[in-house]
Amino acid sequence: MDWTAPEVERQRAPLVADERAMLDGWLDFHRQTLLGKCAGLTSEQLRTASVAPSGLTLLGLVRHAADNERHWFRKWFARLDLPPLYFTEAQPDRDLEALDDADPSADLDTLRTEIGLVRQAVDGRSLEEIFVGPRGRDMTLRWVYLHMIEEYARHNGHADLIRERIDGTTGE
């Protein structure tokens, strides 16, 4: 029997909370939404492109999300010297494109691991904390949260359409 992506319990973001809890809640909601779009699908289905000419896949979105979690929260904000997960100079979009030999189970685990490591990296840190980001710009942890919520929300729209194309499943 072929491997299938595990089910995901998605929790709603809080309706009443302080700013940090609200940002954490919305980011987790969107993380869980992407993982939920993959639930129950086989490795082959996760590698299935949306519709020509696009090569966008759910697996590519999972890998892209993992790289973004690492890039923004851990590399830039936490100042950790980390290599990209998938990016190479020769293949900058490898997260989205090099999927023939990809292991979907490992890639989903990688995203979950990055999320856990991000939680550790930001634990107890102020949203107002300033760091120097790409191109030498001052940025705050708040900006990273908002950017990642936007990033997931945009890609979850893509994921919705890809999932519907694969098996007709729709939902929020």
GROMACS elastic network, one bead per residue, 0.5 to 0.9 nm:
[ bonds ]
;  ai    aj funct       b0    kb
    2    42     6  0.64585   500
    2    43     6  0.75651   500
    3    40     6  0.89805   500
    3    41     6  0.82387   500
    3    42     6  0.57574   500
    3    43     6  0.66171   500
    3   105     6  0.79107   500
    4    38     6  0.87246   500
    4    39     6  0.72503   500
    4    40     6  0.52515   500
    4    41     6  0.50767   500
    4    43     6  0.66361   500
    4   105     6  0.81876   500
    5    35     6  0.85163   500
    5    36     6  0.88999   500
    5    38     6  0.60778   500
    5    40     6  0.50515   500
    5    41     6  0.54982   500
    5    42     6  0.64849   500
    5    43     6  0.78164   500
    5    46     6  0.86668   500
    5   104     6  0.80019   500
    5   105     6  0.69822   500
    5   108     6  0.80760   500
    6    35     6  0.85745   500
    6    36     6  0.83956   500
    6    38     6  0.79526   500
    6    39     6  0.51623   500
    6    40     6  0.60801   500
    6    41     6  0.83712   500
    7    35     6  0.81429   500
    7    36     6  0.65410   500
    7    38     6  0.82296   500
    7    40     6  0.64775   500
    8    32     6  0.66893   500
    8    33     6  0.83108   500
    8    35     6  0.65513   500
    8    36     6  0.52838   500
    8    37     6  0.89593   500
    8    38     6  0.89414   500
    8    39     6  0.66980   500
    9    32     6  0.72486   500
    9    36     6  0.77229   500
   10    28     6  0.83685   500
   10    29     6  0.63829   500
   10    30     6  0.87868   500
   10    31     6  0.87981   500
   10    32     6  0.53716   500
   10    33     6  0.67004   500
   10    36     6  0.74905   500
   11    14     6  0.89819   500
   11    25     6  0.82173   500
   11    28     6  0.78691   500
   11    29     6  0.60762   500
   11    32     6  0.77490   500
   12    15     6  0.86089   500
   12    25     6  0.72779   500
   12    26     6  0.77855   500
   12    28     6  0.86356   500
   12    29     6  0.60195   500
   13    21     6  0.86927   500
   13    22     6  0.67356   500
   13    23     6  0.84803   500
   13    24     6  0.81324   500
   13    26     6  0.50474   500
   13    27     6  0.82719   500
   13    28     6  0.76858   500
   13    29     6  0.60048   500
   14    17     6  0.62441   500
   14    21     6  0.76041   500
   14    22     6  0.60856   500
   14    25     6  0.62042   500
   14    26     6  0.78327   500
   15    22     6  0.78043   500
   16    22     6  0.77219   500
   17    20     6  0.79679   500
   17    21     6  0.58527   500
   17    22     6  0.57358   500
   18    21     6  0.55096   500
   18    22     6  0.61167   500
   18    23     6  0.87135   500
   19    22     6  0.50384   500
   19    23     6  0.61264   500
   19    24     6  0.85634   500
   20    23     6  0.51281   500
   20    24     6  0.60490   500
   20    25     6  0.83399   500
   20   126     6  0.89568   500
   20   127     6  0.75231   500
   20   142     6  0.87145   500
   21    24     6  0.50856   500
   21    25     6  0.58485   500
   21    26     6  0.85087   500
   22    25     6  0.50122   500
   22    26     6  0.61169   500
   22    27     6  0.85022   500
   23    26     6  0.52568   500
   23    27     6  0.60553   500
   23    28     6  0.84634   500
   23   142     6  0.84354   500
   23   145     6  0.66057   500
   23   146     6  0.75540   500
   23   149     6  0.81418   500
   24    27     6  0.52234   500
   24    28     6  0.60248   500
   24    29     6  0.84606   500
   24   145     6  0.79356   500
   25    28     6  0.51991   500
   25    29     6  0.60327   500
   25    30     6  0.86895   500
   26    30     6  0.62699   500
   26    31     6  0.85726   500
   26   149     6  0.68526   500
   27    30     6  0.52433   500
   27    31     6  0.61400   500
   27    32     6  0.85957   500
   27   145     6  0.72834   500
   27   146     6  0.84402   500
   27   148     6  0.71117   500
   27   149     6  0.52611   500
   27   150     6  0.89898   500
   27   152     6  0.78839   500
   28    32     6  0.59988   500
   28    33     6  0.83564   500
   28   149     6  0.87936   500
   29    32     6  0.52153   500
   29    33     6  0.60744   500
   29    34     6  0.88535   500
   30    34     6  0.63656   500
   30    35     6  0.87001   500
   30   149     6  0.68692   500
   30   152     6  0.57990   500
   30   153     6  0.63603   500
   30   156     6  0.74295   500
   31    34     6  0.54276   500
   31    35     6  0.64602   500
   31    36     6  0.85810   500
   31    65     6  0.85364   500
   31   115     6  0.85732   500
   31   149     6  0.86747   500
   31   152     6  0.68612   500
   31   156     6  0.89320   500
   32    35     6  0.50498   500
   32    36     6  0.58426   500
   32    37     6  0.85614   500
   33    37     6  0.62469   500
   33    38     6  0.88859   500
   33   152     6  0.86683   500
   33   153     6  0.89588   500
   33   156     6  0.69785   500
   33   172     6  0.79176   500
   34    37     6  0.51805   500
   34    38     6  0.68211   500
   34    58     6  0.83347   500
   34    61     6  0.81773   500
   34    62     6  0.73626   500
   34    65     6  0.89958   500
   34   152     6  0.75613   500
   34   153     6  0.89708   500
   34   155     6  0.80644   500
   34   156     6  0.58267   500
   34   159     6  0.69190   500
   34   160     6  0.87173   500
   35    38     6  0.52821   500
   35    39     6  0.64990   500
   35    62     6  0.76439   500
   35   108     6  0.78214   500
   36    39     6  0.50068   500
   36    40     6  0.86040   500
   37    40     6  0.85703   500
   37    41     6  0.86387   500
   37    58     6  0.77869   500
   37   156     6  0.81559   500
   37   159     6  0.64747   500
   37   160     6  0.68639   500
   37   162     6  0.88663   500
   37   163     6  0.64561   500
   37   169     6  0.87600   500
   37   170     6  0.89977   500
   38    41     6  0.58130   500
   38    42     6  0.86583   500
   38    45     6  0.88665   500
   38    46     6  0.68351   500
   38    58     6  0.67006   500
   38    59     6  0.80091   500
   38    62     6  0.87882   500
   38   159     6  0.84814   500
   38   163     6  0.77064   500
   39    42     6  0.87555   500
   41    44     6  0.79841   500
   41    45     6  0.57530   500
   41    46     6  0.63109   500
   41   166     6  0.89775   500
   42    45     6  0.51026   500
   42    46     6  0.62087   500
   42    47     6  0.86930   500
   42   104     6  0.86119   500
   43    46     6  0.51760   500
   43    47     6  0.64310   500
   43    48     6  0.88747   500
   43    59     6  0.85043   500
   43   103     6  0.77175   500
   43   104     6  0.58482   500
   43   105     6  0.78926   500
   44    47     6  0.51660   500
   44    48     6  0.63727   500
   44   104     6  0.89732   500
   45    49     6  0.85798   500
   45    57     6  0.87179   500
   45    58     6  0.83599   500
   45    59     6  0.88350   500
   45   163     6  0.89287   500
   45   166     6  0.68260   500
   45   167     6  0.89618   500
   46    49     6  0.83030   500
   46    57     6  0.64361   500
   46    58     6  0.52625   500
   46    59     6  0.50984   500
   46    60     6  0.83282   500
   46   104     6  0.73314   500
   46   163     6  0.88569   500
   46   166     6  0.88250   500
   47    56     6  0.86734   500
   47    57     6  0.55796   500
   47    58     6  0.66606   500
   47    59     6  0.57149   500
   47    60     6  0.75631   500
   47    99     6  0.67129   500
   47   100     6  0.78621   500
   47   102     6  0.88843   500
   47   104     6  0.83679   500
   48    51     6  0.89297   500
   48    55     6  0.82119   500
   48    56     6  0.80725   500
   48    57     6  0.56630   500
   48    58     6  0.75402   500
   48    59     6  0.83950   500
   48   162     6  0.81890   500
   48   166     6  0.73809   500
   49    52     6  0.76241   500
   49    54     6  0.68164   500
   49    56     6  0.51796   500
   49    58     6  0.78665   500
   49   162     6  0.72112   500
   49   165     6  0.89239   500
   49   166     6  0.87386   500
   50    53     6  0.86794   500
   50    54     6  0.64531   500
   50    55     6  0.66442   500
   50    56     6  0.58591   500
   50    57     6  0.61937   500
   50    58     6  0.85972   500
   50   158     6  0.85932   500
   50   159     6  0.88335   500
   50   161     6  0.72937   500
   50   163     6  0.81370   500
   50   165     6  0.64742   500
   50   166     6  0.78367   500
   51    54     6  0.56723   500
   51    55     6  0.73087   500
   51    56     6  0.81361   500
   51   162     6  0.80707   500
   51   165     6  0.79803   500
   52    55     6  0.69169   500
   54    57     6  0.87656   500
   55    60     6  0.89740   500
   55    96     6  0.80725   500
   55    97     6  0.73373   500
   56    59     6  0.85156   500
   56    60     6  0.65217   500
   56    61     6  0.75254   500
   56    96     6  0.67715   500
   56    97     6  0.79015   500
   56   158     6  0.83453   500
   56   159     6  0.89920   500
   56   162     6  0.80651   500
   57    60     6  0.50623   500
   57    61     6  0.63422   500
   57    62     6  0.87448   500
   57    96     6  0.73939   500
   57    97     6  0.87208   500
   57   158     6  0.88339   500
   57   159     6  0.77762   500
   57   162     6  0.68633   500
   58    61     6  0.50402   500
   58    62     6  0.62835   500
   58    63     6  0.87318   500
   58   158     6  0.85132   500
   58   159     6  0.60343   500
   58   162     6  0.69038   500
   58   163     6  0.76936   500
   59    62     6  0.50516   500
   59    63     6  0.62673   500
   59    64     6  0.85203   500
   59    95     6  0.87117   500
   59    96     6  0.76764   500
   59    99     6  0.76788   500
   59   102     6  0.86785   500
   59   104     6  0.65943   500
   59   107     6  0.77225   500
   59   108     6  0.82151   500
   60    63     6  0.51426   500
   60    64     6  0.60061   500
   60    65     6  0.85389   500
   60    94     6  0.86078   500
   60    95     6  0.57424   500
   60    97     6  0.67590   500
   60    98     6  0.83444   500
   60    99     6  0.72891   500
   61    65     6  0.60340   500
   61    66     6  0.85853   500
   61    95     6  0.78427   500
   61    96     6  0.66079   500
   61   155     6  0.70472   500
   61   156     6  0.86572   500
   61   158     6  0.86924   500
   61   159     6  0.75942   500
   62    65     6  0.51500   500
   62    66     6  0.62975   500
   62    67     6  0.87506   500
   62    95     6  0.84661   500
   62    96     6  0.87158   500
   62   104     6  0.89389   500
   62   107     6  0.71271   500
   62   108     6  0.66858   500
   62   110     6  0.89950   500
   62   111     6  0.67789   500
   63    66     6  0.51272   500
   63    67     6  0.62805   500
   63    68     6  0.86502   500
   63    85     6  0.81850   500
   63    86     6  0.76343   500
   63    94     6  0.89970   500
   63    95     6  0.52556   500
   63    96     6  0.69217   500
   63   107     6  0.63138   500
   63   108     6  0.77895   500
   63   110     6  0.80969   500
   63   111     6  0.70586   500
   64    67     6  0.51875   500
   64    68     6  0.61762   500
   64    69     6  0.86633   500
   64    86     6  0.83582   500
   64    93     6  0.87581   500
   64    94     6  0.89222   500
   64    95     6  0.53669   500
   64    96     6  0.64341   500
   65    68     6  0.50392   500
   65    69     6  0.60987   500
   65    70     6  0.86108   500
   65    95     6  0.89729   500
   65   111     6  0.70406   500
   65   148     6  0.88456   500
   65   151     6  0.82773   500
   65   152     6  0.74310   500
   65   155     6  0.88509   500
   66    69     6  0.51773   500
   66    70     6  0.63088   500
   66    71     6  0.84967   500
   66    85     6  0.76878   500
   66    95     6  0.89967   500
   66   107     6  0.83141   500
   66   108     6  0.86308   500
   66   110     6  0.67554   500
   66   112     6  0.80401   500
   66   113     6  0.86525   500
   66   114     6  0.62054   500
   66   115     6  0.77547   500
   67    70     6  0.51958   500
   67    71     6  0.58843   500
   67    72     6  0.85917   500
   67    84     6  0.63837   500
   67    85     6  0.57475   500
   67    86     6  0.70957   500
   67    87     6  0.82326   500
   67    95     6  0.76815   500
   67   111     6  0.81704   500
   67   114     6  0.84000   500
   68    72     6  0.59252   500
   68    73     6  0.80329   500
   68   148     6  0.78472   500
   68   151     6  0.87896   500
   69    72     6  0.57391   500
   69    73     6  0.58083   500
   69    74     6  0.72631   500
   69    75     6  0.89857   500
   69   111     6  0.81436   500
   69   114     6  0.64685   500
   69   115     6  0.68293   500
   69   118     6  0.69730   500
   69   148     6  0.77063   500
   70    73     6  0.57705   500
   70    74     6  0.50546   500
   70    75     6  0.61243   500
   70    76     6  0.85424   500
   70    82     6  0.80252   500
   70    84     6  0.75724   500
   70    85     6  0.81107   500
   70   114     6  0.63248   500
   70   115     6  0.83488   500
   70   117     6  0.84509   500
   70   118     6  0.72835   500
   71    74     6  0.60064   500
   71    76     6  0.62892   500
   71    77     6  0.85645   500
   71    82     6  0.82797   500
   71    83     6  0.88128   500
   71    84     6  0.71666   500
   72    75     6  0.59933   500
   72    76     6  0.52315   500
   72    77     6  0.62279   500
   72    78     6  0.85723   500
   72   133     6  0.85223   500
   72   144     6  0.64958   500
   72   148     6  0.83214   500
   73    76     6  0.60689   500
   73    77     6  0.50242   500
   73    78     6  0.62469   500
   73    79     6  0.85905   500
   73   118     6  0.60934   500
   73   121     6  0.72766   500
   73   122     6  0.75822   500
   73   141     6  0.79525   500
   73   144     6  0.69786   500
   73   145     6  0.85402   500
   74    77     6  0.57286   500
   74    79     6  0.63811   500
   74    80     6  0.58078   500
   74    81     6  0.85148   500
   74    82     6  0.78864   500
   74   114     6  0.89133   500
   74   117     6  0.79451   500
   74   118     6  0.63345   500
   74   121     6  0.64964   500
   74   122     6  0.85609   500
   75    78     6  0.58952   500
   75    79     6  0.50296   500
   75    81     6  0.62069   500
   75    82     6  0.60452   500
   75    83     6  0.84638   500
   76    79     6  0.51269   500
   76    80     6  0.72560   500
   76    81     6  0.89645   500
   76   131     6  0.74662   500
   76   132     6  0.73765   500
   76   133     6  0.58138   500
   76   134     6  0.76858   500
   77    80     6  0.81363   500
   77   121     6  0.85346   500
   77   122     6  0.85476   500
   77   129     6  0.88427   500
   77   130     6  0.82343   500
   77   131     6  0.60068   500
   77   132     6  0.78463   500
   77   133     6  0.74840   500
   77   139     6  0.85999   500
   77   140     6  0.80382   500
   77   141     6  0.68095   500
   77   144     6  0.81513   500
   78   121     6  0.62562   500
   78   122     6  0.76688   500
   78   131     6  0.84772   500
   79    82     6  0.87616   500
   79   131     6  0.85259   500
   82    85     6  0.86992   500
   83    86     6  0.87525   500
   83    87     6  0.86014   500
   84    87     6  0.55855   500
   84    88     6  0.78110   500
   85    88     6  0.89132   500
   85    95     6  0.79308   500
   85   110     6  0.89869   500
   86    91     6  0.86408   500
   86    92     6  0.80672   500
   86    93     6  0.79544   500
   86    94     6  0.56255   500
   86    95     6  0.51031   500
   86    96     6  0.88371   500
   86    98     6  0.87660   500
   87    90     6  0.84032   500
   87    91     6  0.63517   500
   87    93     6  0.62551   500
   87    94     6  0.54966   500
   87    95     6  0.64322   500
   88    92     6  0.51821   500
   88    93     6  0.79837   500
   88    94     6  0.70970   500
   89    92     6  0.56287   500
   90    94     6  0.88961   500
   91    94     6  0.52732   500
   91    95     6  0.88629   500
   91    97     6  0.86251   500
   91    98     6  0.85620   500
   92    95     6  0.79324   500
   93    96     6  0.55946   500
   93    97     6  0.60980   500
   93    98     6  0.80775   500
   94    98     6  0.50322   500
   94    99     6  0.80776   500
   95    98     6  0.65092   500
   95    99     6  0.78980   500
   96    99     6  0.73398   500
   97   100     6  0.85896   500
   98   101     6  0.72520   500
   98   102     6  0.71651   500
   99   103     6  0.81303   500
   99   104     6  0.88304   500
  100   103     6  0.86973   500
  102   105     6  0.89551   500
  102   106     6  0.82532   500
  102   107     6  0.75618   500
  103   106     6  0.53328   500
  103   107     6  0.60914   500
  103   108     6  0.86978   500
  104   108     6  0.60612   500
  104   109     6  0.84543   500
  105   108     6  0.53118   500
  105   109     6  0.62588   500
  105   110     6  0.86157   500
  106   110     6  0.60253   500
  106   111     6  0.87327   500
  107   111     6  0.63658   500
  107   112     6  0.87284   500
  108   111     6  0.51935   500
  108   112     6  0.63644   500
  108   113     6  0.86125   500
  109   112     6  0.50559   500
  109   113     6  0.60044   500
  109   114     6  0.85304   500
  110   113     6  0.50061   500
  110   114     6  0.60808   500
  110   115     6  0.85644   500
  111   114     6  0.51110   500
  111   115     6  0.61954   500
  111   116     6  0.87045   500
  112   115     6  0.51235   500
  112   116     6  0.63572   500
  112   117     6  0.87405   500
  113   116     6  0.51191   500
  113   117     6  0.62114   500
  113   118     6  0.85568   500
  114   118     6  0.59752   500
  114   119     6  0.85543   500
  115   118     6  0.50301   500
  115   119     6  0.62814   500
  115   120     6  0.88034   500
  116   119     6  0.51436   500
  116   120     6  0.65174   500
  116   121     6  0.87892   500
  117   120     6  0.50819   500
  117   121     6  0.61777   500
  117   122     6  0.88014   500
  118   122     6  0.62469   500
  118   123     6  0.84002   500
  119   122     6  0.54635   500
  119   123     6  0.59084   500
  120   123     6  0.52263   500
  120   124     6  0.87969   500
  121   124     6  0.86434   500
  121   125     6  0.81405   500
  122   125     6  0.52548   500
  122   126     6  0.81326   500
  122   141     6  0.83188   500
  123   126     6  0.87555   500
  125   128     6  0.85335   500
  125   129     6  0.71129   500
  125   141     6  0.82254   500
  126   129     6  0.52090   500
  126   130     6  0.89564   500
  126   140     6  0.88216   500
  126   141     6  0.71916   500
  126   142     6  0.83335   500
  127   130     6  0.83965   500
  127   140     6  0.64686   500
  127   143     6  0.82168   500
  127   145     6  0.86306   500
  128   139     6  0.89080   500
  128   140     6  0.55750   500
  128   141     6  0.62923   500
  128   142     6  0.64434   500
  128   143     6  0.89991   500
  129   139     6  0.81639   500
  129   140     6  0.53604   500
  129   141     6  0.58898   500
  129   142     6  0.80872   500
  130   138     6  0.62941   500
  130   139     6  0.53907   500
  130   141     6  0.68481   500
  131   137     6  0.82089   500
  131   138     6  0.56762   500
  131   139     6  0.54582   500
  131   140     6  0.61864   500
  131   141     6  0.78926   500
  132   135     6  0.83071   500
  132   136     6  0.55937   500
  132   137     6  0.54310   500
  132   139     6  0.61081   500
  132   140     6  0.86123   500
  133   136     6  0.55820   500
  133   137     6  0.52562   500
  133   138     6  0.60855   500
  133   139     6  0.61689   500
  133   140     6  0.89696   500
  134   137     6  0.62794   500
  134   138     6  0.87900   500
  139   142     6  0.83250   500
  139   143     6  0.65637   500
  139   144     6  0.79517   500
  140   143     6  0.52324   500
  140   144     6  0.67301   500
  140   145     6  0.89623   500
  141   144     6  0.50623   500
  141   145     6  0.63783   500
  141   146     6  0.87424   500
  142   145     6  0.51626   500
  142   146     6  0.62637   500
  142   147     6  0.85460   500
  143   146     6  0.51180   500
  143   147     6  0.59374   500
  143   148     6  0.84784   500
  144   147     6  0.50342   500
  144   148     6  0.60276   500
  144   149     6  0.85176   500
  145   148     6  0.52304   500
  145   149     6  0.61768   500
  145   150     6  0.86148   500
  146   149     6  0.51531   500
  146   150     6  0.61971   500
  146   151     6  0.85291   500
  147   150     6  0.50786   500
  147   151     6  0.60039   500
  147   152     6  0.86370   500
  148   152     6  0.60464   500
  148   153     6  0.83478   500
  149   152     6  0.53015   500
  149   153     6  0.60119   500
  149   154     6  0.85683   500
  150   153     6  0.50715   500
  150   154     6  0.60797   500
  150   155     6  0.85416   500
  151   154     6  0.53711   500
  151   155     6  0.62404   500
  151   156     6  0.84594   500
  152   155     6  0.51174   500
  152   156     6  0.57445   500
  152   157     6  0.85559   500
  153   156     6  0.50623   500
  153   157     6  0.65039   500
  153   158     6  0.89820   500
  154   157     6  0.54087   500
  154   158     6  0.68800   500
  154   159     6  0.89349   500
  155   159     6  0.60793   500
  155   160     6  0.85490   500
  156   160     6  0.60254   500
  156   161     6  0.86681   500
  156   172     6  0.89789   500
  157   160     6  0.51116   500
  157   161     6  0.65989   500
  157   162     6  0.87982   500
  157   172     6  0.89548   500
  158   161     6  0.53103   500
  158   162     6  0.62381   500
  158   163     6  0.86303   500
  159   162     6  0.50337   500
  159   163     6  0.59745   500
  159   164     6  0.84516   500
  160   163     6  0.52787   500
  160   164     6  0.61920   500
  160   165     6  0.86605   500
  160   169     6  0.82775   500
  160   170     6  0.66088   500
  160   171     6  0.73781   500
  160   172     6  0.77141   500
  161   164     6  0.51169   500
  161   165     6  0.61951   500
  161   166     6  0.87344   500
  161   170     6  0.80557   500
  162   165     6  0.50660   500
  162   166     6  0.62970   500
  162   167     6  0.89520   500
  163   166     6  0.50694   500
  163   167     6  0.63379   500
  163   168     6  0.68004   500
  163   169     6  0.61247   500
  163   170     6  0.72226   500
  164   167     6  0.56179   500
  164   170     6  0.56376   500
  164   171     6  0.89945   500
  165   168     6  0.58929   500
  165   169     6  0.80942   500
  166   169     6  0.78618   500
  167   170     6  0.89092   500
